Amino acid sequence: MVFHHLGRYLFHPTNAVWGLITRYYNSYMAKADERVGIQVRVFEVKLEPHVLDQIISCSQSEGLLPQTVSYEIVPPTTNPKTKVVLFTSLSMEYYEHIRSMYWEKPTSSGEIVSVFQPSYEGYQQSGNKNHDRKAWAEMYLLSLTDKLVTSAWSTFGYVAQGLGGLKPWIMAKPENGSVPYPPCRRDVSMEPCFHSPPNYDCKKKEWTDTGNLVPHIRHCEDISWGVKIVGQSGL
């Protein structure tokens, strides 16, 4: 829980960002029985069908989101459980498809699923203060969810899981336009992945595998050469 404690101690949103966080949380997330975060990081501008399939396959196979069914077989439900899905992405296409899926068809569990996305900026705008404020607010909002799905290699997702103390389900990077199997894996810890660890042992004066030196450091689920801290449960 190194990043979790350091992040909570050192990362304090400005009043402007805190306003974005609290207004959105109170308006869309606070009253739900369960909150699920889905962070999507892709580099293609247009919607990629295999990425959409991966999001649905991961979230439903892991029991994070319910299946949808035809109208005829759904029994009436009193006081149904409510679930909010918080999407974060630079594009809006994936969010729109998931939202439409749960609007147009009921769920097999009888749950009411609401899907929201705070912003869709289109592309990363480094140095744009308003863009950066929204990004910071969305990372914090993701950290307030109960369950979290993130994209591989994404530092955006790492910050959210670390702040929230969450072990996310990581969606592997698709290859050759197809959905990987399995579509996602549960991370071994809440800690972020260090993408570029030093690989030289100064004492031995030789290259070494820093992921195998000590028990509490191991290679990341999403980047084979990266390393991260793991607790006793991840060993």
DOROTOR-774394 format. One record per atom (N, C-alpha, C, CB): residue in three letters; x, y, z. Coordinates in steps of 0.1 Angstrom, whole numbers, plus 5000, padded with zeros to 4 digits. Glycine has a CB too. Example, Ala and Ser with C-alpha at 12.3 -4.5 7.8 and 13.67 -1.06 7.14 Angstrom:
BEGIN
Ala513249435078/Ala512349555078/Ala513249675078/Ala511349555090/Ser512849785071/Ser513749895071/Ser512950005079/Ser514149945057/
! end
This chain:
BEGIN
Met500849885000/Met500050005000/Met500950135000/Met499150005012/Val502050124994/Val503050234994/Val502450354987/Val504350194988/Phe502050324974/Phe501550434966/Phe500250494972/Phe501350394951/His499450404977/His498150444983/His498350544994/His497350324988/His499250515003/His499450605014/His500150735010/His500250535025/Leu501150725002/Leu501850844997/Leu500950924988/Leu503150794989/Gly500150864980/Gly499250944971/Gly498251014979/Gly498550854961/Arg497650954989/Arg496651014998/Arg497251135006/Arg495950915007/Tyr498551115009/Tyr499151215017/Tyr499651335009/Tyr500351155024/Leu500151304996/Leu500751414988/Leu499851474978/Leu502051354982/Phe498951394972/Phe498151444961/Phe496851504966/Phe497851334951/His496851634967/His495651704972/His495051794960/His495951794984/Pro493851764955/Pro493351834944/Pro493151984948/Pro491951774940/Thr493252074939/Thr492952214941/Thr491452224943/Thr493452304929/Asn491052344948/Asn489552364950/Asn488752344937/Asn489352504955/Ala489352394926/Ala488652374913/Ala488452224909/Ala489452444902/Val489552144911/Val489452004908/Val488551934918/Val490851944908/Trp488651974931/Trp487751904941/Trp486351934938/Trp488151954955/Gly486052054933/Gly484652084929/Gly484151994918/Gly484552234924/Leu485051964908/Leu484651874897/Leu484351734903/Leu485751864887/Ile485151694912/Ile485051554918/Ile483751544926/Ile486251524927/Thr483551634935/Thr482451624944/Thr481051644937/Thr482551724956/Arg481051744928/Arg479751764921/Arg479351644912/Arg479851884911/Tyr480351584906/Tyr480051464897/Tyr479751344906/Tyr481251434889/Tyr480451324917/Tyr480251204925/Tyr478851214932/Tyr481251194936/Asn478451334937/Asn477151344944/Asn476051344934/Asn477151484951/Ser476251384921/Ser475151384912/Ser474951244905/Ser475551484900/Tyr475951174903/Tyr475851044895/Tyr476250914902/Tyr476651064883/Met477050924913/Met477550804918/Met477150774933/Met479050814918/Ala476950874940/Ala476750854955/Ala475650764959/Ala476550984961/Lys474550764952/Lys473350684957/Lys473350544951/Lys472150754952/Ala474250504943/Ala474250364937/Ala474650264948/Ala475250364926/Asp474150144946/Asp474550034955/Asp475949984953/Asp473549914954/Glu476349994940/Glu477649954936/Glu478150044925/Glu477749804932/Arg479550074925/Arg480150164915/Arg481250084908/Arg480650294922/Val481250074895/Val482250014887/Val482950114878/Val481649894879/Gly484250114879/Gly484950204870/Gly485550124858/Gly486050274878/Ile485550184846/Ile486150124834/Ile486950234828/Ile485050074825/Gln488250214827/Gln489150314822/Gln489650254808/Gln490350344831/Val489450324798/Val489750274784/Val490850374778/Val488550274775/Arg491950314775/Arg493050394768/Arg493350324755/Arg494250404777/Val492950394744/Val493350344731/Val493950454723/Val492050284723/Phe494650424713/Phe495350524705/Phe494750544691/Phe496850484704/Glu493750464688/Glu492950484675/Glu491850584678/Glu492450354670/Val491650674668/Val490550774669/Val489250714668/Val490750884659/Lys489050624658/Lys487750564656/Lys487550444665/Lys487650514641/Leu486250404666/Leu485950284675/Leu486550164669/Leu484450274677/Glu487150084677/Glu487649954674/Glu486749844679/Glu489149934679/Pro486049774670/Pro485049674675/Pro485649564685/Pro484449604664/His486849524683/His487449424692/His487749484705/His488749374686/Val487949614707/Val488149674720/Val486849674727/Val488749814718/Leu485749714720/Leu484449704726/Leu484049564731/Leu483349764716/Asp484349464722/Asp484049324726/Asp484949284739/Asp484449234715/Gln486149334739/Gln486949304751/Gln486449364764/Gln488449354748/Ile485949494763/Ile485349554775/Ile484149474780/Ile484949704771/Ile483349444771/Ile482049364775/Ile482449224780/Ile481149354763/Ser483349154773/Ser483749024777/Ser484349024791/Ser484648964767/Cys485249114793/Cys485949124806/Cys484949154817/Cys487049234806/Ser484149254816/Ser483349304826/Ser482249204829/Ser482649434823/Gln481749134819/Gln480649034822/Gln481148894826/Gln479849014809/Ser482248854821/Ser482848724825/Ser483348724839/Ser483948674815/Glu483848844844/Glu484348854857/Glu483248894867/Glu485448954858/Gly481948904862/Gly480848934871/Gly480749074876/Gly480948844883/Leu481449164869/Leu481449304872/Leu480149374867/Leu482649384867/Leu479749334855/Leu478449384849/Leu477549264846/Leu478749474837/Pro476249284847/Pro475349174844/Pro475149154829/Pro474049194851/Gln474749034825/Gln474349004812/Gln472949074809/Gln474148854809/Thr472749104796/Thr471449154792/Thr470649044786/Thr471549274782/Val469249054787/Val468448944782/Val467249014774/Val467948854793/Ser466448924768/Ser465248974761/Ser464149014771/Ser464648874751/Tyr463249104767/Tyr462249154776/Tyr461349044782/Tyr461449254769/Glu461048944774/Glu460048844777/Glu460348764790/Glu459748754766/Ile461648744792/Ile461948644803/Ile462348714816/Ile463048554798/Val462248844817/Val462648914829/Val461448924838/Val463249054825/Pro461548874850/Pro460548884860/Pro460549024866/Pro460648774871/Pro459349074871/Pro459349204877/Pro460149204890/Pro457849244880/Thr460849314892/Thr461649324904/Thr461349444912/Thr463149334900/Thr461149424925/Thr460849534934/Thr462149574941/Thr459749504944/Asn462449704942/Asn463649754948/Asn464849694942/Asn463649734963/Pro465049704929/Pro466249644922/Pro467549714927/Pro466149654907/Lys468649634926/Lys469949684930/Lys470349784919/Lys470949574931/Thr470949894923/Thr471449994913/Thr472949984912/Thr470950134917/Lys473449994899/Lys474849994897/Lys475250104887/Lys475249854891/Val476250184891/Val476750294883/Val478050254876/Val476850424891/Val478150274863/Val479450244856/Val480050384853/Val479150154844/Leu481250404858/Leu481950524854/Leu482950494843/Leu482650594867/Phe482750554831/Phe483650534820/Phe484550654820/Phe482850524807/Thr485850624817/Thr486750734814/Thr487550694801/Thr487750764826/Ser487550784792/Ser488150764779/Ser488250894771/Ser487450654770/Leu489250904762/Leu489351024754/Leu488251024743/Leu490751034747/Ser487650914740/Ser486550904730/Ser485350864737/Ser486950804719/Met484150884731/Met482850864737/Met482150734731/Met481950984735/Glu482750674720/Glu482050564713/Glu481850444722/Glu482850534701/Tyr482850404730/Tyr482750284738/Tyr481650304749/Tyr484050244745/Tyr481650424755/Tyr480650464765/Tyr479250454759/Tyr480950594771/Glu479150514747/Glu477750514741/Glu477250374738/Glu477850594728/His478150284734/His477650154731/His477250074744/His478750074724/Ile478050094755/Ile477650024767/Ile476450084773/Ile478850034777/Arg476250214773/Arg475150284778/Arg473850234770/Arg475250434777/Ser473950234757/Ser472850184749/Ser472450044752/Ser473150204734/Met473449964754/Met473249824757/Met472349804769/Met474549744759/Tyr472649884780/Tyr471849864792/Tyr470549954792/Tyr472749904804/Trp470450044783/Trp469150114781/Trp468150034773/Trp469450254775/Glu468649974763/Glu467749904753/Glu467249764758/Glu468449894740/Lys468049704767/Lys467649574772/Lys467849564787/Lys468549464765/Pro466949484794/Pro467049464808/Pro468249364811/Pro465749414814/Thr468549364824/Thr469649274828/Thr469049144834/Thr470549344839/Ser469849034833/Ser469448904838/Ser469248904853/Ser470448804834/Ser469948994860/Ser469948994874/Ser468849094879/Ser471249044880/Gly468249164870/Gly467249264875/Gly467849394879/Gly466449204885/Glu469149404879/Glu469849524883/Glu469549644874/Glu471349504885/Ile469549764879/Ile469449884870/Ile470849934869/Ile468549984877/Val471349934856/Val472749984853/Val472750114846/Val473449874844/Ser473350214852/Ser473450344846/Ser474950374843/Ser472950454856/Val475150424831/Val476550444826/Val476750594823/Val476750364813/Phe477850644829/Phe478250784827/Phe479650804823/Phe477950854840/Gln479950904816/Gln481350944813/Gln481451094814/Gln481750894798/Pro482351144823/Pro482451284826/Pro482851374814/Pro483451314837/Ser483851324806/Ser484351404794/Ser484851314783/Ser485451494799/Tyr484951364772/Tyr485551294760/Tyr486251394752/Tyr484451214752/Glu487551414755/Glu488351524750/Glu488851494736/Glu489551554759/Gly488751374731/Gly489251344717/Gly490651304716/Gly488951464709/Tyr491551374722/Tyr492951344722/Tyr493651404734/Tyr493651394709/Gln494851354738/Gln495551404749/Gln496051544747/Gln496651304753/Gln495851634756/Gln496251774754/Gln497151814765/Gln494951864753/Ser498351764765/Ser499351794775/Ser499651934776/Ser500651714773/Gly499651994789/Gly499852134791/Gly498652224791/Gly500852184780/Asn497552164786/Asn496252234787/Asn495752224801/Asn495252184776/Lys495652334809/Lys495352324823/Lys493852264825/Lys495452454830/Asn492952314817/Asn491552264819/Asn491552114816/Asn490652344810/His492252074805/His492251924802/His492951844813/His493051904789/Asp494051904819/Asp494651834830/Asp493851824842/Asp496051904833/Arg493051924845/Arg492151924857/Arg491151814855/Arg491452064858/Lys490551804843/Lys489551694841/Lys490151564843/Lys488951714827/Ala491351544838/Ala492051414839/Ala492251384854/Ala493351414831/Trp492751474861/Trp492951454876/Trp491651424883/Trp493651574882/Ala490651494879/Ala489351464886/Ala488851324882/Ala488251574881/Glu489051284870/Glu488551154866/Glu489351034872/Glu488551134851/Met490651054874/Met491450954881/Met490950944895/Met492950994881/Tyr490651054901/Tyr490151054915/Tyr488750984916/Tyr490151194921/Leu487951014906/Leu486550954906/Leu486650804904/Leu485751014895/Leu487550754896/Leu487750614894/Leu488250554907/Leu488850584883/Ser489050624915/Ser489550564928/Ser488350554938/Ser490650654933/Leu487250614935/Leu486150604945/Leu485150494941/Leu485350744945/Thr485450414931/Thr484650304927/Thr484950184936/Thr484750274912/Asp483950084935/Asp484149964943/Asp484949854935/Asp482749904947/Lys484849854922/Lys485549764914/Lys486049844901/Lys484649644909/Leu487249804896/Leu487849884886/Leu488449794875/Leu488949964892/Val488249834863/Val488849774851/Val489649884844/Val487749724841/Thr490949844841/Thr491849944835/Thr492449884823/Thr492949984845/Ser493049974815/Ser493749934803/Ser495249914806/Ser493650044792/Ala495849814799/Ala497249784801/Ala498149904797/Ala497649664792/Trp499249914804/Trp500250014801/Trp499850154805/Trp500650014787/Ser498750174811/Ser498150314814/Ser498550364827/Ser496650304812/Thr499250474828/Thr499650534840/Thr498350604846/Thr500750644838/Phe497450644838/Phe496150694842/Phe495450594852/Phe495250734830/Gly495350474847/Gly494750364855/Gly495550334867/Gly494650244847/Tyr496950334866/Tyr497750314878/Tyr497450404890/Tyr499250314874/Val497350534886/Val497050634897/Val495650604903/Val497050774891/Ala494650574895/Ala493350554900/Ala493350434910/Ala492350524889/Gln493950324906/Gln493950204914/Gln494750224927/Gln494550084907/Gly495950304926/Gly496750324938/Gly496050414948/Gly498050394934/Leu495350524943/Leu494650614952/Leu493550544959/Leu494150734945/Gly492850454951/Gly491650384957/Gly491950264965/Gly490750354946/Gly493250214964/Gly493550094971/Gly492849974965/Gly493250094986/Leu492749974951/Leu492049874944/Leu492949784936/Leu491049944935/Lys492649654935/Lys493349564926/Lys492449554914/Lys493649424933/Pro492849614903/Pro491949614891/Pro492049494883/Pro492249734883/Trp491049484874/Trp491149384863/Trp491749454851/Trp489749324859/Ile492949404846/Ile493649474836/Ile493349414822/Ile495149474838/Met492849494813/Met492649454799/Met493949444792/Met491549544792/Ala494349334787/Ala495549314779/Ala495449394766/Ala495849174776/Lys496649434761/Lys496649504748/Lys496249414737/Lys498049574745/Pro495149444729/Pro494749364718/Pro495849354707/Pro493449414712/Glu495949234701/Glu496949214690/Glu496249164678/Glu498049124695/Asn496649214667/Asn496049174654/Asn494549184653/Asn496449024651/Gly494049294660/Gly492649324659/Gly491649214665/Gly492249334645/Ser492149144675/Ser491349034681/Ser491349054696/Ser491748894677/Val490348994702/Val490249004717/Val491148904723/Val488748974722/Pro492048944732/Pro492948844739/Pro492148744747/Pro494048914747/Tyr492748634750/Tyr492148534760/Tyr493148514771/Tyr491748404753/Pro492748534783/Pro491448594787/Pro491448744784/Pro491248574802/Pro490248804783/Pro490248944780/Pro490849034790/Pro488848984777/Cys490948984803/Cys491549064813/Cys492048974824/Cys490549174819/Arg492949024833/Arg493448954844/Arg493349044857/Arg494848904841/Arg493148974868/Arg493149054881/Arg494649084884/Arg492448974892/Asp494849214887/Asp496249254891/Asp496649184904/Asp496349404892/Val497949174907/Val498349104919/Val498449204931/Val499749044917/Ser498449334928/Ser498449434939/Ser497949564934/Ser499849454944/Met497649654943/Met497149794940/Met498249884935/Met496449854951/Glu499549844936/Glu500649934933/Glu500749954918/Glu501949874939/Pro501250074914/Pro501450094899/Pro502650014894/Pro501650244897/Cys502750004881/Cys503849934875/Cys504950034871/Cys503449854862/Phe506250004874/Phe507350084870/Phe507850034857/Phe508550074881/His507650114846/His507850074833/His509350054829/His507250164823/Ser510150124835/Ser511650124831/Ser512550104843/Ser511950254824/Pro512449984849/Pro513349964861/Pro514849954857/Pro512849834869/Pro515749984866/Pro517149964863/Pro517449814862/Pro518050034873/Asn518149774852/Asn518449634850/Asn519949594851/Asn517949584837/Tyr520749684858/Tyr522149664859/Tyr522549654874/Tyr522949784852/Asp523149544877/Asp523649524891/Asp525049584892/Asp523649364894/Cys525149694900/Cys526349764901/Cys527449684908/Cys526149904908/Lys527049604918/Lys527949534926/Lys528549414918/Lys527249474938/Lys527749344910/Lys528249234902/Lys528749284888/Lys527149134900/Lys528349414885/Lys528749464872/Lys528249384861/Lys530249484872/Glu526949354861/Glu526349274851/Glu524849304850/Glu526649124853/Trp524249274839/Trp522849294837/Trp522049184845/Trp522349284822/Thr520949224851/Thr520249134860/Thr518749154858/Thr520649154874/Asp517949064863/Asp516449074862/Asp515949124876/Asp515848934859/Thr515649254876/Thr515149314888/Thr513849264893/Thr515149464887/Gly513149194885/Gly511849134890/Gly512049004898/Gly511049104878/Asn513248954899/Asn513548834906/Asn514548844918/Asn513948724897/Leu514848964922/Leu515848994932/Leu515348974946/Leu516449124931/Val514149024949/Val513549014962/Val512048964961/Val513649144970/Pro511548904972/Pro510148844971/Pro509048944969/Pro509848774983/His509249074974/His508149164973/His508149254960/His508149254985/Ile509149224951/Ile509149294938/Ile508949184927/Ile510449374936/Arg508049204918/Arg507849104908/Arg507449174895/Arg506749004911/His507449104884/His507049164871/His505549194870/His507449074860/Cys505249294862/Cys503849344861/Cys503049244853/Cys503749484856/Glu501749254855/Glu500849174847/Glu500649224833/Glu499449164854/Asp500849354831/Asp500549414818/Asp501849444810/Asp499749534819/Ile502949454817/Ile504249484810/Ile505249384815/Ile504649634812/Ser505749294807/Ser506549184812/Ser507949234818/Ser506849084801/Trp508449344813/Trp509749394817/Trp509549494829/Trp510449464806/Gly508349544832/Gly508149634843/Gly508149554856/Gly506849704841/Val508249634867/Val508149574880/Val507249644889/Val509649564887/Lys506749584900/Lys505849644909/Lys506049584923/Lys504449644905/Ile505549654933/Ile505549594947/Ile504349514949/Ile505549714957/Val504549394955/Val503349314958/Val503349284973/Val503449174950/Gly502249264979/Gly502049224993/Gly502149074995/Gly500749274999/Gln501949025007/Gln501948885010/Gln500948805002/Gln501748865025/Ser499748864999/Ser498748794992/Ser499148774977/Ser497448864992/Gly500048854972/Gly500448844958/Gly501648754956/Gly500648974952/Leu502348714966/Leu503548634965/Leu503248484962/Leu504348644978/
! end
